[in-house]
Amino acid sequence: MLTDTAVKSAKPGAKPVRLYDSGGLYLEVSPAGGKLWRMKCYFRGKEKRLSLGRYPGIGLREARERRDEARKMLAGGNEPLSPRQAAKFEQEKAQQALLVEEANTLLNVARDWREVWQTYVAPTTNKSVWANLERNIFPDLGAMPIASVTTGVLLATLRKLEAAGKGDTLRKATGALNLLFKWAKRNGRGVTENPVDFDRYTFKKFETTNHPAIIDLPGIARLLRNIDAYHGKLPGVSAALRLAPLLFQRIGELRTMKWADLDLDGQEPEWNYFVTKIKVEHNVPLARQAVEILKELHPMTGGGEYVFPSFRTGRPISDAAINTALKTMGYDTQKEMTGHGFRAIGYTHLRQTLRYPADIVNFQLSH
């Protein structure tokens, strides 16, 4: 076995000189005088010669420790690495871990989740939910590794919405985050537990606000007279307002009605369209009055795709156009009536006044 004195006094020769210690460890002295610790071993039947460091930077004692570490790895069935290889391996591992961490930030995982989720929801829902997260969640948490976003971290951000009195925004953000973390957990994106572990008492209770609607019969009668007397700049807005209390469909679906989806001349006129909110085909029977309104409008807009187009863009009229018309008639769209309120009118009086069964009413309103 070697001693410190023997290692120190080892002289070079015309060819490399090898001074053996034990367990495969030896000191190799080059003709130029350099001294390198090496180890001879076998892995899977093949000879390997490991470089364990240069003397005097690595002394005899540390060289033996490195040899012993290599022998432990061999005993465990693992290929031993030289210190340089091990350092490179650890560096590569750290770089890979960093790349994984960057890929698994909350924002990046959310983007991947959205690619899947948006195929199941209406475009308007996708847009509004993502805007909510961009505005209220990502500025604080988007750059964090998703694995670091704990319940406490989430609550600190969501409490801001609670304090601002934004109950509906808080509810929607929490619902989206719950779906996001469930998806991340199922898809191996660094989440082991869903941190959206909130019960009904986590946040204070906010009063729910429904779309305002006129429910009393005298008020509905005045509303219908006002709609009949309304003549705005766009004939499509007037026609949409007259159809809304006949059909009771969502304003977003009514204003995007297409001529191709209408059968106005059949024995039973109808409107067939795909309900993006619940992903089903829906059939709406058209009363005589509805057919008359649509046939009256056809000469003006029938040459295009949409029944109620904006003549400036060719796209459908907006929700704002309907509410603006109601404001022009003198209605407060914050407290009295909105375009969405026609569904509330329909549901209330079909159930309470005309006594239609709930399942029939819900089916016709595509609930």
C-alpha positions in Angstrom: 0.0 0.0 0.0 1.1 3.5 -0.7 2.1 6.1 1.9 2.0 9.9 1.7 5.9 9.9 1.5 5.9 7.4 -1.4 3.3 9.4 -3.3 5.2 12.7 -2.7 8.6 11.3 -3.7 7.3 9.4 -6.8 9.5 10.2 -9.8 8.5 10.2 -13.6 10.1 7.8 -16.0 10.4 7.5 -19.8 7.0 5.9 -19.8 4.0 6.4 -17.4 4.8 4.9 -13.9 2.0 3.2 -11.9 2.2 2.9 -8.1 -0.5 0.6 -6.8 -2.4 1.0 -3.5 -5.3 -1.4 -2.9 -8.8 -2.1 -4.2 -7.8 -1.1 -7.7 -6.5 2.3 -6.7 -3.1 3.5 -8.2 -1.2 6.6 -8.8 -0.1 7.2 -12.4 3.0 9.4 -12.9 3.3 10.8 -16.4 6.7 11.3 -18.1 6.1 15.1 -17.7 5.8 14.6 -13.9 2.0 14.9 -13.5 0.4 12.7 -10.9 -3.1 11.3 -11.4 -5.2 9.0 -9.2 -6.9 6.2 -11.1 -8.9 3.2 -10.3 -9.2 -0.1 -12.2 -12.5 -1.9 -11.9 -15.0 -3.9 -13.9 -18.6 -3.1 -14.7 -20.9 -5.6 -16.5 -17.8 -7.6 -17.5 -15.9 -4.7 -19.0 -12.8 -3.1 -17.6 -13.0 0.6 -16.7 -10.3 3.0 -15.5 -11.7 5.9 -13.5 -9.9 9.2 -13.0 -10.2 10.2 -9.4 -8.4 13.5 -9.4 -4.9 14.9 -9.5 -2.2 15.0 -6.9 -1.5 17.1 -4.8 -5.0 18.6 -5.1 -6.3 15.1 -4.1 -4.2 13.4 -1.4 -3.9 9.7 -0.7 -6.7 9.8 2.0 -9.2 11.5 -0.3 -8.3 9.2 -3.2 -9.1 6.2 -1.1 -12.5 7.7 -0.1 -13.3 8.3 -3.8 -12.3 4.7 -4.5 -14.6 3.4 -1.7 -17.5 5.5 -3.1 -16.9 3.9 -6.5 -16.8 0.4 -5.0 -20.2 1.1 -3.3 -21.7 2.1 -6.5 -20.4 -1.1 -8.2 -21.8 -3.2 -5.4 -25.2 -1.6 -5.9 -25.1 -2.4 -9.6 -24.4 1.1 -10.7 -21.7 2.4 -13.0 -19.3 4.5 -11.1 -18.4 8.0 -12.4 -15.3 10.0 -12.1 -15.5 13.2 -10.1 -15.5 15.2 -13.4 -18.2 13.0 -14.8 -20.2 13.1 -11.6 -20.0 16.9 -11.5 -21.1 17.1 -15.2 -24.0 14.7 -14.4 -25.1 16.8 -11.4 -24.9 19.9 -13.5 -27.0 18.4 -16.3 -29.5 17.1 -13.7 -29.8 20.6 -12.2 -30.3 22.1 -15.6 -32.9 19.5 -16.4 -34.7 20.2 -13.1 -34.7 23.9 -13.9 -36.2 23.3 -17.3 -38.9 21.1 -15.7 -39.5 23.7 -13.1 -39.8 26.5 -15.7 -42.2 24.3 -17.7 -44.3 23.6 -14.6 -44.9 27.2 -13.6 -48.5 27.9 -12.8 -48.9 30.0 -16.0 -47.3 27.4 -18.3 -49.3 24.5 -16.8 -52.5 26.7 -17.1 -51.8 27.3 -20.8 -51.5 23.5 -21.4 -54.7 22.9 -19.4 -56.5 25.5 -21.4 -55.7 23.8 -24.6 -57.8 20.8 -23.4 -60.4 22.6 -21.4 -61.4 25.1 -24.1 -62.6 22.3 -26.3 -65.4 21.6 -23.9 -66.7 25.1 -23.3 -68.2 27.9 -25.3 -65.6 30.4 -26.7 -67.1 33.2 -24.6 -66.7 31.1 -21.4 -63.1 30.3 -22.4 -62.3 33.9 -23.0 -63.9 35.3 -19.8 -62.4 32.7 -17.5 -58.9 33.1 -19.0 -59.2 36.9 -18.7 -60.2 36.4 -15.0 -57.0 34.4 -14.3 -54.8 36.8 -16.3 -56.1 39.7 -14.4 -56.4 38.3 -10.8 -54.2 35.2 -10.4 -51.2 35.2 -12.8 -49.7 38.5 -11.8 -49.1 37.2 -8.3 -48.6 33.4 -8.9 -48.0 32.8 -12.6 -44.2 32.6 -12.4 -44.3 30.2 -9.4 -43.6 26.5 -9.8 -47.1 25.0 -9.6 -45.8 22.6 -6.9 -45.1 25.6 -4.7 -48.7 27.0 -5.0 -50.1 25.8 -1.7 -53.5 26.5 -0.2 -52.1 29.3 1.9 -50.4 30.9 -1.1 -53.7 30.7 -3.1 -55.7 32.2 -0.3 -53.4 35.2 0.0 -54.3 36.1 -3.6 -57.9 35.2 -3.5 -58.5 37.2 -0.3 -57.8 40.3 -2.4 -60.9 39.6 -4.5 -62.9 38.9 -1.3 -61.8 42.2 0.2 -62.8 44.1 -3.0 -66.3 42.6 -2.8 -65.9 40.7 -6.1 -67.8 37.7 -5.1 -68.7 36.5 -8.6 -65.1 36.9 -9.9 -63.8 35.1 -6.8 -66.2 32.2 -7.4 -65.3 31.8 -11.0 -61.5 32.1 -10.4 -61.7 29.4 -7.7 -63.7 27.1 -9.9 -61.2 27.5 -12.7 -58.2 26.9 -10.4 -59.9 23.8 -9.0 -60.2 22.3 -12.5 -56.7 23.4 -13.4 -55.1 21.7 -10.4 -57.1 18.5 -10.8 -55.9 18.3 -14.4 -52.3 19.0 -13.4 -52.4 16.3 -10.8 -53.8 13.7 -13.2 -51.2 14.6 -15.9 -48.0 14.5 -13.8 -47.3 18.3 -13.8 -45.8 18.4 -10.3 -49.0 18.5 -8.3 -49.6 15.8 -5.6 -52.5 17.5 -3.8 -55.1 19.9 -5.0 -54.5 23.1 -3.0 -58.0 24.4 -3.8 -59.3 22.7 -0.7 -62.0 25.2 0.3 -65.3 24.6 2.0 -68.3 26.9 1.8 -67.1 28.8 4.9 -63.7 29.7 3.5 -64.9 33.1 2.1 -67.6 35.3 3.3 -71.0 34.9 1.7 -71.8 37.3 -1.1 -75.3 38.0 -2.3 -75.9 36.5 -5.7 -77.0 39.0 -8.4 -79.2 37.7 -11.2 -79.8 39.6 -14.4 -82.5 42.1 -13.8 -85.8 41.3 -15.4 -89.3 42.7 -15.3 -91.5 39.9 -13.9 -94.9 41.6 -13.2 -97.5 41.3 -16.0 -98.3 45.0 -16.3 -94.6 45.7 -16.6 -94.1 43.0 -19.2 -97.0 44.5 -21.2 -95.4 47.9 -21.2 -92.1 46.4 -22.2 -93.6 44.6 -25.2 -95.4 47.8 -26.3 -92.1 49.7 -26.0 -90.2 47.0 -28.1 -92.9 47.1 -30.8 -92.6 50.9 -31.0 -88.7 50.8 -31.0 -87.0 51.5 -34.4 -83.3 51.8 -34.0 -80.5 52.3 -36.6 -80.1 48.6 -37.1 -83.2 46.6 -38.1 -81.6 43.5 -36.7 -81.7 44.9 -33.2 -85.4 45.7 -33.4 -86.1 42.2 -34.8 -83.9 40.5 -32.1 -85.8 42.4 -29.4 -89.1 41.3 -30.8 -88.0 37.7 -31.0 -86.5 37.5 -27.5 -89.8 37.3 -25.6 -91.1 34.7 -28.1 -88.1 32.3 -28.0 -86.5 32.7 -24.5 -83.1 31.6 -25.7 -79.8 33.0 -24.5 -79.1 36.4 -26.0 -75.6 35.2 -27.1 -77.3 32.4 -29.1 -80.1 34.6 -30.4 -77.8 37.4 -31.7 -75.6 34.8 -33.5 -78.6 33.1 -35.2 -77.7 32.0 -38.8 -80.1 31.9 -41.7 -78.8 28.4 -42.5 -80.2 27.1 -39.2 -83.7 28.3 -39.9 -86.6 26.4 -41.6 -89.3 29.1 -42.1 -91.3 27.4 -44.8 -91.9 23.9 -43.5 -95.1 22.6 -41.9 -93.5 23.2 -38.5 -91.1 26.1 -38.8 -88.1 25.7 -36.5 -84.7 27.0 -35.5 -82.0 24.3 -35.1 -78.6 25.2 -33.6 -75.8 23.8 -31.4 -75.9 25.0 -27.8 -72.2 25.7 -27.1 -72.8 26.0 -23.3 -74.0 22.5 -22.9 -72.8 20.9 -26.1 -76.1 19.7 -27.5 -78.2 20.2 -30.7 -81.3 22.2 -29.8 -84.6 22.7 -31.6 -86.7 25.8 -31.1 -90.3 25.7 -32.6 -91.1 29.1 -34.3 -94.5 30.6 -33.7 -96.3 32.3 -36.5 -95.3 35.7 -35.1 -91.6 34.7 -35.0 -91.7 33.5 -38.6 -93.3 36.8 -39.7 -90.5 38.8 -38.0 -87.8 36.8 -39.6 -89.4 36.9 -43.1 -89.8 40.6 -42.7 -86.0 40.9 -41.9 -84.9 38.5 -44.7 -84.8 41.0 -47.5 -82.4 43.2 -45.5 -80.0 40.6 -44.1 -80.7 37.4 -45.9 -77.8 37.8 -48.2 -75.3 37.2 -45.4 -74.6 34.4 -42.9 -76.1 36.0 -39.8 -79.7 37.0 -39.2 -78.7 40.0 -37.1 -75.5 41.4 -38.5 -73.7 44.6 -37.7 -73.5 46.2 -41.1 -70.1 47.8 -40.2 -68.4 44.5 -39.5 -70.6 41.7 -40.9 -70.3 40.0 -37.5 -73.4 39.5 -35.3 -74.7 42.4 -33.2 -73.4 42.4 -29.6 -75.0 42.0 -26.2 -74.3 45.7 -25.8 -76.5 46.5 -28.8 -79.5 44.9 -27.1 -78.9 46.6 -23.8 -78.3 49.9 -25.5 -81.8 49.6 -27.1 -83.3 48.9 -23.8 -81.6 52.0 -22.3 -83.0 54.0 -25.2 -86.5 52.9 -24.2 -85.8 54.2 -20.7 -84.9 51.0 -18.9 -82.1 50.8 -16.3 -80.1 47.7 -17.4 -78.4 47.6 -14.0 -81.6 47.3 -12.0 -84.7 46.8 -14.3 -84.1 44.8 -17.5 -81.4 43.4 -19.7 -81.3 41.2 -22.8 -80.7 38.2 -20.6 -83.8 39.0 -18.5 -86.2 37.6 -21.1 -85.2 34.1 -20.0 -86.2 34.9 -16.5 -89.5 36.2 -17.8 -90.1 33.0 -19.7 -89.1 30.6 -16.9 -91.2 32.5 -14.3 -94.4 32.6 -16.2 -94.2 29.3 -18.0 -93.8 27.7 -14.6 -95.8 29.9 -12.2 -98.5 31.3 -14.4 -99.0 28.6 -17.1 -98.0 25.7 -14.8 -95.8 23.9 -17.4 -93.7 21.1 -15.8 -90.1 22.2 -14.9 -88.4 19.5 -17.1 -90.3 20.8 -20.2 -89.4 24.4 -19.5 -85.8 23.6 -18.7 -85.5 21.6 -21.9 -87.0 24.3 -24.0 -84.7 26.9 -22.4 -81.7 24.5 -23.0 -80.8 24.5 -19.3 
